[in-house]
Amino acid sequence: MRISAESERTYLQRVFAATGFSKENSNLLADTLVDADLRGISSHGIQRLAWYLNMVKEHTIEPKNEVKVLKETPTSLLIDANKNMGQVACALAMHKLIEKTKESVVSIAVIRNSNHFGTAGYWARMAVKEGLIGIANTNTRPLVVPTNATQAFLGSNAFAFTFPAEPHPFVFDGATSVVSSGKIQVLDKNNQDIPGEWAVDKDRKIVKNARKAEDILSTAAFTPHQKGGGVLTLGGVEENNSNYKGLGNSLVVELLTGILAQGSISADTSVGKHDFSQFLMTINPSFFGDLDTLKDHATSMFNRIRNLEHLPNTEIKIPGDREYRRYADNSKNGVAVDDKTAGDLERIGQELNVTVPEAL
């Protein structure tokens, strides 16, 4: 079914408030999920709600805990999310980084003791709206099998990068693995098979059944045991397709997040202390040249790529094109909610006495 973005927003604000989050944080969390759904990134939208609320019940997430700034200089921040949502810590960090970078050229924040932070692109886009370059990274639970390995160890470890351009900013936002686990969750909820070579079993054989892959991933992510297998690094199954480059990308994020924050690496977040870490960076491009000129040069490059000769019945898209197009369409026509998630929303609404969005 489809629901309006505003009805989704109101529902989420009320659910988060009823769960113990402040009004400000409830509004923030709702906005990050609605934004993901509007951009067609349903893996990080309202379908995450039941998972978030379960972590609140388990005290993995502590809605009332205050985020703390541990260290601060004119160009850097070290923040303790204090077991609250990653969104809450990242909002504080990005507002401060934007302010700092307008006065300097580069600013960096590292966040420890955090949780899931939504889409990485949400935070990088905050910077580009202010004429800055934005970078956002996070580690995750262990989901990804390194090159030639048969067990999950790395996180899907998101990376986002933005740069000013027209008609919309350049926004690259993706996992450093072949796919994020959330996309497999969505396929599982819709009883669909995996369309590509995304996941493998204990013998490193491709898994096409989304339910089987989700079982492999949830066991690796949430228990001390593994069935073997997981999501592949960029490059796929074989080393001769350079999947070690995907391994390298994921390790870079591990170093900038879990290691630099002195928190858990992805492999150690499935049991015991649960703590993700985030790395945020903002750069002021106007230090290097006139911002409008830089924006025009970037736009020209992207348009040249879009207009290259290409295969029939295909389109060349620059990162961000699809999401901004979907944002416009879904704002008008509503966001899609799968049947299983719709059932979760109904159950949560009854538990918390919150009116559930009606189908359009």
C-alpha positions in Angstrom: 0.0 0.0 0.0 0.9 3.7 -0.2 0.7 6.3 2.6 1.3 10.0 2.5 4.6 11.2 3.7 2.9 13.6 6.2 0.8 10.8 7.7 4.0 8.7 8.0 5.8 11.6 9.7 3.0 12.3 12.2 2.7 8.6 13.1 6.5 8.3 13.6 6.7 11.4 15.7 4.0 10.1 18.0 5.5 6.6 18.2 8.9 7.9 19.1 7.5 10.3 21.6 5.5 7.5 23.2 8.7 5.4 23.4 10.6 8.0 25.5 12.3 10.3 23.0 12.1 14.0 23.4 9.9 16.0 21.0 12.9 17.3 19.2 14.5 13.9 18.8 11.2 12.3 17.8 10.8 14.9 15.0 14.4 14.2 13.9 14.0 10.4 13.9 10.8 10.7 12.0 12.3 13.0 9.4 15.2 10.6 8.7 12.9 7.7 8.1 10.4 9.7 6.0 13.3 11.1 3.9 14.6 7.6 3.2 11.2 6.4 2.1 10.6 9.5 -0.1 14.0 8.8 -1.8 13.0 5.2 -2.4 15.5 3.8 0.1 12.8 1.7 1.8 15.6 -0.4 3.5 16.2 2.5 5.8 12.7 3.9 6.1 9.7 3.0 8.2 10.4 -0.7 7.8 13.1 -0.1 10.4 10.7 1.0 13.1 9.9 -2.3 14.7 13.7 -3.0 14.9 14.3 0.3 16.5 11.6 -0.2 19.1 12.8 -3.7 19.9 16.3 -2.2 20.7 14.7 0.3 23.0 12.9 -2.5 24.9 16.2 -4.3 25.1 18.0 -1.2 26.4 20.4 -1.2 23.4 19.0 2.2 22.7 18.4 4.6 25.6 16.1 7.4 24.4 16.5 9.6 27.4 20.3 9.6 27.5 22.0 12.9 26.7 24.6 13.0 23.9 28.0 14.3 25.3 30.8 16.3 23.6 33.9 14.7 25.1 36.5 16.8 23.2 36.3 19.9 20.9 38.7 22.1 19.0 37.9 24.7 16.3 38.0 21.9 13.7 37.2 18.7 15.5 34.8 16.8 17.7 34.8 13.6 19.7 31.2 12.7 20.8 29.7 10.1 23.0 26.3 9.1 21.7 25.7 7.6 25.2 23.6 4.7 23.7 21.1 7.0 22.2 20.2 6.8 18.5 23.0 7.6 16.0 20.7 10.2 14.4 20.7 12.2 17.6 24.5 12.3 17.9 25.0 13.0 14.2 22.5 15.9 14.2 24.5 17.6 17.0 27.8 16.8 15.2 26.8 18.0 11.8 25.4 21.3 13.0 28.6 22.0 14.8 30.8 20.9 11.9 28.9 23.1 9.5 29.5 26.1 11.8 33.2 25.2 12.2 33.9 24.6 8.5 32.4 27.9 7.5 35.1 29.5 9.7 37.9 27.1 8.7 38.2 24.8 5.7 37.9 21.2 7.1 36.2 19.8 10.2 35.9 16.2 11.5 33.7 14.5 14.1 34.0 11.0 15.5 31.1 9.5 17.4 31.4 6.5 19.8 28.9 4.4 21.8 26.2 5.0 19.1 23.5 3.1 17.3 22.1 3.0 13.8 22.1 6.5 12.2 19.7 6.1 9.3 21.0 6.7 5.8 24.5 8.1 5.5 23.4 10.5 2.8 21.0 12.3 5.2 24.0 13.7 7.1 26.2 14.4 4.0 23.3 16.3 2.5 23.1 18.6 5.5 26.5 19.9 4.6 25.8 20.3 0.9 22.7 22.4 1.6 25.1 24.9 3.1 27.4 24.9 0.1 29.9 22.4 1.7 31.2 18.9 0.8 29.8 16.3 3.3 31.2 12.9 4.1 29.5 10.4 6.5 30.6 6.8 7.5 29.3 4.3 9.9 30.2 0.7 10.8 27.5 -1.9 11.4 26.8 -5.3 12.7 28.9 -8.2 11.2 27.3 -9.0 7.8 30.0 -9.1 5.2 32.4 -11.9 4.3 35.9 -10.7 3.4 37.7 -12.0 0.3 37.9 -15.8 0.3 36.3 -16.0 3.8 33.3 -18.0 4.7 32.2 -16.1 7.8 30.8 -12.6 8.2 33.2 -10.2 9.9 32.9 -6.7 8.4 29.9 -4.4 8.5 28.2 -3.2 5.4 29.9 0.1 6.4 28.1 2.9 4.7 29.9 5.7 2.9 28.2 9.0 1.7 29.8 11.9 -0.2 28.1 15.1 -1.4 29.2 17.9 -3.7 27.3 21.1 -4.8 25.8 20.8 -8.3 22.7 21.5 -10.4 19.8 20.6 -10.7 20.6 18.8 -7.5 23.8 18.0 -5.5 25.9 15.0 -6.3 25.0 12.5 -3.6 26.8 9.2 -3.4 25.3 7.1 -0.6 26.0 3.3 -0.5 27.3 0.4 1.5 30.9 -0.6 0.9 29.5 -4.2 0.4 27.6 -5.3 -2.7 24.3 -4.3 -0.9 23.1 -3.3 2.6 21.3 -6.0 4.6 18.2 -3.8 4.7 17.6 -4.4 0.9 17.5 -8.2 1.6 15.1 -7.6 4.5 12.8 -5.8 2.1 12.9 -8.6 -0.5 12.2 -11.1 2.3 9.2 -9.2 3.4 7.9 -9.1 -0.1 8.6 -12.8 -0.7 11.0 -12.0 -3.6 14.2 -13.6 -4.6 17.6 -11.8 -4.6 18.1 -10.5 -8.2 21.9 -10.3 -8.1 25.0 -12.0 -6.6 24.6 -10.4 -3.2 25.0 -13.1 -0.6 26.7 -16.5 -0.1 26.3 -19.5 2.2 28.9 -21.3 4.3 30.5 -22.8 1.2 30.6 -19.4 -0.5 27.9 -20.4 -2.9 25.5 -17.7 -4.1 22.2 -17.5 -2.2 19.2 -16.3 -4.2 16.4 -17.0 -1.6 16.0 -13.8 0.4 14.6 -15.7 3.4 17.6 -18.0 3.6 20.0 -15.0 3.2 18.1 -13.1 5.9 18.5 -16.1 8.3 22.2 -16.2 7.6 22.6 -12.5 8.2 20.4 -12.2 11.3 22.2 -15.1 13.0 25.6 -13.5 12.3 24.4 -10.0 13.3 22.5 -10.8 16.5 24.0 -14.0 18.0 27.5 -15.3 19.0 27.0 -18.0 16.4 27.3 -18.0 12.7 25.8 -20.3 10.0 28.6 -19.2 7.7 28.1 -16.9 4.8 27.0 -13.4 4.5 26.9 -10.4 2.1 29.7 -10.1 -0.4 32.2 -7.3 -0.7 32.1 -5.1 -3.8 33.6 -7.2 -6.6 31.5 -10.3 -5.8 32.5 -13.9 -5.2 35.8 -14.3 -6.9 39.1 -12.7 -6.0 40.0 -12.3 -9.7 37.1 -9.8 -10.0 39.0 -7.6 -7.5 36.7 -8.1 -4.5 39.7 -7.3 -2.3 39.1 -3.7 -3.3 35.7 -3.9 -1.7 37.4 -5.4 1.3 39.7 -2.5 1.4 36.9 0.1 1.2 35.1 -1.6 4.1 38.3 -1.7 6.2 38.8 2.0 5.6 35.4 2.7 7.2 36.2 0.3 10.1 39.4 2.3 10.8 37.7 5.7 10.6 34.8 4.5 12.9 35.2 1.7 15.3 39.0 1.9 15.6 39.3 5.7 15.7 36.4 6.0 18.1 38.0 3.3 20.3 34.7 1.4 20.1 33.7 -2.0 18.8 34.7 -3.1 15.3 31.7 -4.6 13.4 32.7 -8.1 14.2 32.2 -7.5 17.9 28.8 -5.8 17.9 26.8 -9.0 17.7 27.2 -9.8 21.4 27.9 -8.0 24.6 28.3 -4.2 24.4 26.5 -2.9 21.3 28.1 0.2 20.0 28.4 1.5 16.5 30.7 4.4 15.6 30.4 7.2 13.1 32.8 9.4 11.2 31.7 12.8 9.7 33.6 15.3 7.7 32.8 18.6 6.1 34.9 20.6 3.6 34.5 24.1 2.4 35.1 24.1 -1.4 35.0 27.9 -1.6 38.5 27.9 -0.1 39.8 26.4 -3.4 37.8 28.6 -5.8 34.5 30.5 -6.4 31.7 28.2 -5.3 29.4 28.9 -8.3 32.3 28.2 -10.7 33.1 24.9 -9.0 29.4 24.0 -9.0 29.2 24.8 -12.7 32.2 22.7 -13.5 30.8 19.8 -11.6 27.4 20.1 -13.2 29.1 20.3 -16.7 31.0 17.1 -16.0 27.9 15.2 -14.8 25.9 16.4 -17.9 28.6 15.2 -20.2 28.4 11.8 -18.5 24.6 11.7 -18.7 24.8 12.4 -22.4 27.4 9.8 -23.4 26.4 7.3 -26.0 24.7 4.4 -24.2 22.9 1.1 -24.7 19.4 1.2 -26.1 16.6 1.4 -23.5 19.0 2.4 -20.8 19.8 5.7 -19.0 23.1 7.0 -17.6 22.4 8.2 -14.1 24.7 10.2 -11.8 24.5 9.3 -8.1 21.5 11.2 -6.7 19.5 11.3 -9.9 17.3 8.4 -9.0 16.7 9.5 -5.4 15.8 13.0 -6.2 13.4 11.8 -9.0 11.8 9.3 -6.5 11.5 12.1 -3.9 9.4 14.2 -6.2 7.2 11.2 -7.3 6.7 9.8 -3.8 5.9 13.3 -2.4 3.1 13.4 -4.8 1.9 9.8 -4.8 2.9 8.6 -1.3 5.5 6.2 -0.1 5.2 2.4 -0.5 4.8 0.2 2.6 5.0 -3.6 2.3 2.3 -5.8 3.9 4.6 -7.1 6.7 5.6 -3.6 7.7 2.0 -2.5 7.5 1.2 -5.2 10.0 4.0 -4.0 12.2 2.7 -0.4 12.1 -0.8 -1.6 13.1 0.5 -3.6 16.0 2.7 -0.8 17.2 -0.1 1.7 16.9 -2.4 -0.5 19.1 0.4 -0.9 21.7 1.1 2.8 21.9 -2.4 4.1 21.2 -1.2 5.9 18.0 -3.4 6.3 15.0 -1.9 4.3 12.0 -1.6 6.0 8.6 -4.4 5.1 6.2 -3.7 3.8 2.7 -4.1 6.3 -0.1 
